[in-house]
Amino acid sequence: MNLGDTGLDVGIDLPPNGSRRVVRELHRQLRSAIVQGRLRPGLRLPATRDLASALGVSRNTVVTVYDQLLAEGYVSARGRAGTIVTEVLSPVLRPERARRARGRELRLSPSWRIPEPLIPTGERTDRRFDFLVGIPDGQSFPSQIWRRLTGRAVRTASRLRAGYGEPEGRAALREAIAGHISFARAIACSAEEIVVTAGAQQAFDLLARILVTPGKTTVAVEEPGYPPLRNVLTAAGAKIVSIPVDDEGLRVDRLPATAKVICVTPSHQFPLGVHLSLARRRALLDFARSREAVIIEDDYDGEFRYAGKPLDALQTLDHGGTVFYVGTFSKSLFPALRLGFVIAPEWARDALVAAKQLSDWNAPLVAQETLAAFIAEGHLARHVRKMRRLYGERREILQDALDRFCGDRLQVIGIGAGLHLAADAHHSISVPTLIDKASAAGLAIESMRRLLPSGRRAEGLVLGYGAIATDRITDGIRLLARLMKQSEADGRRRSDYPVRQ
C-alpha cells in the first residue's frame, strides 16, 4: 500500500486485520524506511488518525508503533509539530555505508575523481567574521530595483511564444554586455561575438569541450590558481601543466612548447593578486600566435581596481583571434545569478554556441531580460561605482589591521584590486592548525595550500573582504592574531620551507 495521500511516500505491506503481526510489521517497515534513509531526518510523520485510516487499521495500532519508535529514538514528539523522524542513527550508519561503497568510485571515469571545488556552497550562519573568498556584499545589492525589473521581465516572458531561447543568449543582453565591457574594461566587441553562459564555470566547461582533445591537448594553468578551472580541464581529459607565478604574473618563459591552451587571470591573478606585466602580455600573445595556441583570459573581478592605471585586457591586445575572454557577474552582482559570458574569436563562435546548446540549450530567459535591463538603465554601472568605493575602504582597513596586528607573521602580497588579498605566512605558523582554530572560533579564512596541486607545499592565507561588514574587519584580524600566536608552537616543530616558487 502506498501512502502518498498522507504525505508519507513509502510502501507499507501489512498482514490481514486481526493478525497479531500487524503491529510488529508496521513497526519493522517504518523503522527500516528510517534506517535506509527513505524517511529522512526532519520528516513529519502523518497524524496517527490519518495513517490508521489510510492503512485500514485501528488508531491504537499506529499509536503503539509510534510510541515504540519514540522509545527507540527513531522519532521525536514535538507537540503541535507532530512526530518527526530523528537523525540519531545517521552517524552510526554512515561508516557502514562508506565501507559498503568503498572502491565503487572506480566505476567512475578517472577524469571525474577530482577534488572538491574551492568555493563553499550553501549558507552558514555561525561565522562571526567571514573572510571567505569570492563572496560579494549581498546587503548592498539594490534588491528593490532588481525585483521591479524581474517583474517586468516575467510579464515580457508571458507574452512571448512558448519555445526555447537562443543558445548564444538574448540579443538585448548581449548588446548590453558589449556596452558594459566597453565602458568598464575598454574592450571593443560586438554582440555577435558574445555567448552568454551560466556563469564563468560553465564558460570554462564549454571551452574545455571545444578546445581539448582527451589525452592529447596540453593545457597550461597558473600555480597557484583556481581549482574549479583545473578540475574542469581534468574532467575534459586535458594534460595539465602547472606554470609558476611571480611578481609579474605567469612565467611565460616556463610554458612548454606543446601547450595548446593557456589559462590566465592577467588583471588580478587568483589568488596572489599580482597583474601580468605588459611585457609578459606581449610575450604570451607572441607565444600563442607562433605555436597556434589559444588563451583563456579569466577576468573574474576586473571591475574592482583601487590603485594604479589598469592594463588593457589581453583580448584588447589580441589581433590574431587567439584569446577567449571570460567575464562573470558573480562578483559585481551576486553568485546565484549564474550568468556570465565569453567573447570568442569568430572562428570558434559557432562551435561554442553548439556546445552551449548541447549543455543546457539556453540561459534562463527571465534572468537574462532582468540583467539586460539592469545594465541598459545604468544600474550596474552605478552599483559597481558604489561597491568599488566600499570594497576599497574595506581593503584599506584590512591591510592596515594586518600590518598592525599580524605584521610580524603575515606579509601581504598583490595589488589593490578585486575582493581578496593574499598573505605569505611566517614559517613559524602552522596554517592547517590556524585554519582549524579559526573555524572553531567563528573566523572563516582560506588556506593558500588548497589552491595548489596535491603534494605541493605552501603556507599562506587568502582573505576575502566582500562578505564581511566593514566595522567587523579589525576585530576579526585581532582574533586572527591571537590564534596565530596559539598555533605558532605547532609551526616551530615542522621544517622550514619556501612559500612560493
C-alpha positions in Angstrom: 0.0 0.0 0.0 1.4 3.4 -1.0 0.7 6.3 1.5 1.2 9.2 -0.8 -2.1 10.8 0.1 -0.9 11.1 3.7 2.4 12.7 2.7 4.3 9.5 3.5 5.6 8.4 0.2 6.6 4.8 1.2 5.1 1.5 0.6 3.6 -0.5 3.5 2.6 -4.1 3.2 0.7 -5.4 6.2 -0.9 -8.8 7.1 -4.7 -9.0 7.2 -6.5 -7.3 10.0 -6.8 -9.4 13.1 -3.3 -10.8 12.7 -1.1 -10.5 15.7 1.7 -9.4 13.4 0.2 -6.1 12.3 1.9 -4.0 15.0 5.2 -5.8 14.5 5.2 -5.5 10.7 4.2 -1.8 10.8 6.9 -1.1 13.2 9.5 -3.1 11.3 8.7 -1.4 7.9 8.6 2.1 9.3 11.9 1.5 11.2 13.5 0.1 8.0 12.4 3.1 6.0 14.0 5.4 8.5 17.2 3.4 8.8 17.6 3.2 5.0 17.0 6.9 4.6 13.7 6.6 2.7 12.2 8.6 5.5 14.7 11.4 6.0 15.5 13.2 9.2 13.2 16.1 9.9 10.2 14.5 8.0 6.9 14.8 9.8 5.0 11.5 10.0 1.3 11.5 9.3 -1.1 12.0 12.3 -2.0 8.7 13.9 -5.6 9.0 12.8 -4.7 9.7 9.2 -2.2 6.9 8.9 -4.7 4.5 10.6 -7.4 5.4 8.1 -5.0 5.0 5.1 -3.9 1.6 6.3 -7.3 0.4 7.4 -6.1 -0.4 11.0 -7.1 0.9 14.4 -5.6 4.2 15.6 -4.4 2.3 18.7 -2.2 0.2 16.4 -0.5 3.3 15.0 -0.2 4.9 18.4 1.6 1.8 19.7 4.0 1.8 16.8 4.8 5.5 17.1 5.4 5.1 20.9 7.8 2.2 20.2 9.7 4.2 17.6 9.8 7.2 20.0 11.2 5.0 22.8 13.9 3.6 20.4 14.9 7.1 19.3 13.9 6.8 15.7 11.3 9.7 16.0 10.7 12.6 18.4 7.4 14.1 19.5 7.3 17.9 19.2 3.8 18.9 20.3 1.9 20.6 17.6 4.7 20.0 15.2 3.8 16.3 15.3 6.0 13.2 15.2 9.4 13.9 13.5 12.0 11.5 12.1 15.2 12.0 14.0 18.9 11.9 12.9 20.1 9.8 15.8 21.3 6.8 13.8 22.9 8.6 10.9 26.4 8.9 12.5 26.4 5.1 13.1 25.1 4.2 9.6 27.5 6.4 7.6 30.6 4.4 8.4 28.9 1.2 7.4 27.6 2.7 4.2 31.0 4.0 3.5 32.5 0.5 3.9 30.0 -0.9 1.5 30.7 1.8 -1.1 34.4 1.6 -0.8 36.1 1.1 -4.1 32.9 1.8 -6.1 34.3 5.1 -7.2 36.5 3.1 -9.5 33.4 2.8 -11.7 33.7 6.5 -12.4 35.8 7.8 -15.3 39.3 8.8 -13.9 38.6 12.3 -15.0 35.8 12.6 -12.5 37.7 11.5 -9.4 38.6 15.1 -8.8 38.9 17.2 -5.6 36.1 19.3 -4.2 35.7 22.8 -5.6 37.2 25.7 -3.8 34.2 27.8 -3.4 32.0 26.7 -0.5 28.3 26.1 -1.2 25.3 26.7 1.0 24.6 29.2 3.7 26.3 29.3 7.1 25.2 31.5 10.0 27.8 30.6 12.6 30.6 32.8 11.2 31.3 35.8 13.3 34.0 37.0 10.9 33.5 36.0 7.3 36.7 36.4 5.2 35.8 33.8 2.7 37.0 34.3 -0.9 34.7 35.1 -3.9 31.6 36.3 -2.0 30.4 39.8 -2.7 28.4 42.0 -0.3 24.8 41.0 -0.6 23.4 43.6 1.8 24.4 46.4 -0.5 22.7 45.0 -3.6 19.8 47.1 -4.9 17.2 44.4 -4.4 14.2 46.6 -4.9 15.3 47.7 -8.4 16.1 44.0 -9.3 12.7 42.9 -8.1 11.0 45.6 -10.2 12.9 44.6 -13.3 12.3 40.9 -12.7 8.6 41.6 -12.6 8.8 43.4 -15.9 10.8 40.5 -17.3 8.2 38.0 -16.2 5.4 40.0 -17.9 7.5 40.2 -21.0 8.1 36.5 -21.0 4.4 35.7 -20.6 3.8 37.5 -23.9 6.4 35.5 -25.8 5.6 32.5 -27.9 6.4 29.3 -26.0 9.7 27.7 -27.0 13.4 27.6 -26.4 15.6 30.6 -26.3 18.7 31.4 -28.3 21.7 29.3 -27.1 24.1 32.3 -27.5 21.9 34.4 -25.2 19.2 37.1 -25.7 20.1 39.8 -28.1 19.2 42.5 -25.6 21.6 41.0 -23.0 24.5 40.6 -25.5 24.1 44.2 -26.6 24.0 45.4 -23.0 27.1 43.3 -22.1 29.0 44.7 -25.1 28.3 48.2 -24.0 29.1 47.5 -20.4 32.6 46.0 -21.0 33.4 48.8 -23.4 32.8 51.2 -20.6 34.2 49.2 -17.7 37.1 47.3 -19.3 37.8 49.3 -22.5 37.0 46.1 -24.6 35.6 46.8 -28.0 33.4 43.9 -29.3 30.0 43.4 -30.9 27.1 41.5 -29.5 27.7 38.8 -32.2 31.0 37.9 -30.6 29.4 37.2 -27.2 28.0 33.9 -25.9 26.0 34.1 -22.6 26.8 31.3 -20.2 25.7 30.1 -16.8 28.5 31.9 -15.0 32.2 31.6 -15.6 32.3 28.0 -14.6 30.1 26.9 -17.5 32.2 29.1 -19.8 35.2 27.1 -18.7 33.4 23.8 -19.2 32.2 24.8 -22.7 35.7 26.0 -23.7 37.2 22.7 -22.5 34.7 20.8 -24.7 35.6 22.6 -27.9 39.4 23.1 -27.3 40.5 19.9 -25.5 41.1 16.6 -27.2 41.1 14.0 -24.4 44.5 12.6 -23.6 46.3 14.8 -26.2 45.8 18.5 -25.5 48.3 20.1 -23.2 46.8 22.9 -21.1 48.9 25.3 -19.0 47.4 26.7 -15.8 48.7 29.1 -13.2 50.1 27.8 -9.9 48.7 28.7 -7.5 45.4 29.1 -9.4 41.7 28.5 -9.4 40.9 24.8 -8.6 37.5 24.6 -10.3 39.1 25.6 -13.6 41.7 22.9 -13.2 39.0 20.4 -12.3 37.0 21.2 -15.5 40.0 20.7 -17.7 41.0 17.5 -15.9 37.5 16.2 -16.4 37.7 17.0 -20.1 40.8 14.8 -20.4 43.4 17.6 -20.7 47.1 17.1 -19.9 47.6 19.7 -17.2 50.9 21.6 -16.8 51.3 23.9 -13.9 53.2 27.2 -14.5 54.6 29.2 -11.6 53.6 32.8 -10.9 55.9 35.6 -9.7 55.6 39.3 -9.1 54.9 39.9 -12.8 52.4 37.2 -13.2 52.6 34.0 -15.2 56.1 32.8 -16.1 55.7 32.8 -19.8 59.3 31.5 -20.2 58.2 28.3 -18.4 55.5 27.5 -20.9 56.1 24.2 -22.7 56.3 24.3 -26.5 53.4 21.7 -26.5 50.9 23.9 -24.7 47.9 24.5 -26.9 45.6 26.2 -24.3 46.9 28.7 -21.7 44.7 29.8 -18.8 45.5 33.1 -17.1 44.0 35.7 -14.7 46.0 38.6 -16.0 44.2 41.6 -14.4 44.2 40.2 -10.9 45.9 36.8 -10.5 44.0 34.4 -8.5 44.9 34.2 -5.6 48.1 36.1 -5.3 46.7 39.3 -6.7 49.5 40.3 -9.0 48.9 41.5 -12.5 50.5 40.2 -15.7 53.0 42.8 -16.8 52.8 44.4 -20.2 56.0 42.7 -21.3 54.6 39.3 -20.4 51.3 40.0 -22.0 53.0 40.6 -25.3 55.3 37.6 -24.8 52.2 35.4 -24.1 50.4 36.6 -27.2 53.5 36.1 -29.3 53.8 32.5 -27.8 50.2 31.7 -28.7 50.4 33.1 -32.2 53.7 31.4 -33.0 52.5 28.0 -31.8 48.8 28.2 -32.8 47.8 28.0 -29.2 44.8 29.8 -27.6 44.5 31.8 -24.4 41.6 31.7 -21.9 41.5 35.1 -20.1 39.6 34.9 -16.8 38.6 38.4 -15.8 36.7 37.4 -12.8 36.8 40.8 -10.8 38.3 43.2 -13.3 35.8 46.0 -12.4 37.3 46.4 -8.9 40.6 48.2 -9.0 41.6 50.7 -6.4 45.1 51.9 -7.3 47.2 52.4 -10.4 46.2 52.5 -14.0 44.5 49.3 -15.3 46.3 47.5 -18.0 44.5 46.6 -21.2 42.8 43.2 -21.3 44.6 40.5 -23.3 41.5 40.5 -25.5 42.1 44.1 -26.4 45.8 43.5 -27.3 44.9 40.4 -29.4 44.8 40.9 -33.1 45.2 37.3 -34.2 42.0 35.6 -32.8 43.8 33.7 -30.0 42.0 35.0 -26.9 38.8 33.8 -25.3 37.7 36.4 -22.8 35.6 35.1 -19.9 33.5 37.5 -17.8 31.1 37.0 -15.0 28.5 38.9 -12.9 29.1 36.8 -9.8 31.4 39.4 -8.1 29.7 42.6 -9.4 26.2 41.4 -8.6 25.7 38.0 -6.8 27.0 34.4 -7.4 23.5 32.8 -7.5 22.6 34.8 -10.6 24.6 32.3 -12.6 25.2 34.5 -15.7 28.5 35.1 -17.4 29.8 35.4 -20.9 32.5 34.5 -23.4 33.9 36.8 -26.1 35.0 34.2 -28.6 37.1 34.6 -31.8 35.0 34.4 -34.9 36.4 31.0 -36.0 35.3 29.4 -32.7 31.9 31.0 -32.1 29.7 28.5 -33.9 31.3 25.6 -32.0 30.9 27.4 -28.7 27.2 28.1 -29.4 26.7 24.4 -30.4 28.3 23.3 -27.1 26.1 25.6 -25.2 23.0 24.2 -26.8 24.1 20.7 -26.0 24.8 21.6 -22.4 21.5 23.3 -21.4 20.2 24.9 -24.6 19.9 28.4 -23.2 20.3 30.5 -20.1 17.0 31.3 -18.2 15.0 33.9 -20.1 13.8 36.0 -17.1 17.2 36.3 -15.6 18.6 37.4 -19.0 15.9 40.0 -19.5 16.3 41.3 -16.0 20.1 41.7 -16.3 19.8 43.3 -19.7 17.5 46.0 -18.3 19.7 46.4 -15.2 22.7 47.1 -17.4 20.9 49.2 -20.0 19.3 51.5 -17.5 22.7 52.2 -15.8 22.1 50.4 -12.5 25.1 48.1 -12.9 27.5 51.0 -13.6 26.2 52.8 -10.5 26.3 49.7 -8.4 29.9 49.0 -9.4 31.0 52.5 -8.6 29.4 52.3 -5.2 30.9 48.9 -4.4 34.3 50.0 -5.7 34.3 52.7 -3.0 33.1 50.3 -0.3 35.5 47.5 -1.2 38.3 49.9 -1.5 37.6 51.2 2.1 37.4 47.6 3.4 40.7 46.7 1.7 42.5 49.6 3.3 41.1 48.7 6.7 42.0 45.1 6.3 45.6 45.8 5.1 46.0 48.3 8.0 44.8 45.8 10.5 47.1 43.1 9.1 50.0 45.4 9.4 49.2 46.4 12.9 48.3 43.1 14.4 50.0 40.5 12.2 52.8 42.4 10.5 55.5 40.1 12.0 53.7 36.9 10.9 52.0 37.8 7.6 53.3 39.5 4.5 50.6 41.0 2.3 51.2 40.4 -1.4 49.4 41.5 -4.6 47.9 44.7 -5.9 45.0 46.9 -4.9 42.3 45.2 -6.8 39.5 42.6 -6.5 37.7 41.3 -3.5 40.5 39.5 -1.7 44.1 39.8 -0.8 46.8 37.1 -0.2 49.4 37.0 2.5 52.5 34.8 3.0 52.8 33.3 6.4 55.9 33.2 8.5 57.4 29.7 8.7 56.7 29.6 12.4 52.9 29.5 11.7 51.2 26.1 11.2 48.5 27.2 8.8 46.4 24.0 9.0 46.3 24.4 12.8 45.4 28.0 12.4 42.6 27.2 10.0 41.1 24.7 12.4 41.4 27.1 15.4 39.8 29.9 13.3 36.9 27.8 12.2 36.2 26.8 15.8 36.2 30.4 16.8 33.8 31.5 14.0 36.5 33.0 11.8 36.3 31.9 8.2 39.6 32.2 6.3 41.1 30.3 3.4 44.5 28.5 3.2 46.8 29.0 0.2 47.5 25.3 0.3 44.1 24.4 -1.1 44.9 26.4 -4.3 47.9 24.2 -5.2 48.0 20.7 -6.8 48.1 17.9 -4.3 51.6 17.2 -2.9 52.8 20.7 -3.2 53.6 22.7 -0.1 52.9 26.4 0.6 51.9 28.4 3.6 49.8 31.4 3.4 46.3 32.8 3.7 43.7 34.3 1.3 41.3 36.8 2.9 38.2 38.0 1.2 36.5 41.3 2.2 33.4 41.2 0.2 31.1 39.4 2.7 32.3 40.9 6.0 30.9 44.1 7.3 33.4 47.0 7.4 33.1 47.5 11.1 34.0 43.9 11.8 37.2 43.6 9.9 39.6 45.0 12.6 38.1 42.8 15.4 38.4 39.8 13.1 42.1 40.4 12.4 42.7 40.9 16.2 41.2 37.5 16.7 43.3 36.1 13.9 46.5 37.5 15.5 45.6 35.8 18.8 45.0 32.5 17.1 48.3 32.8 15.2 50.2 33.1 18.5 48.5 29.9 19.7 49.4 28.0 16.6 53.0 29.2 16.5 54.2 26.4 18.8 53.0 23.8 16.3 54.8 25.7 13.5 58.1 25.6 15.3 58.0 21.8 15.2 57.9 21.5 11.4 60.7 22.2 9.0 61.1 25.5 7.2 60.2 25.5 3.5 59.6 28.2 0.9 56.2 29.8 0.5 56.3 30.1 -3.3 58.4 29.2 -6.2 
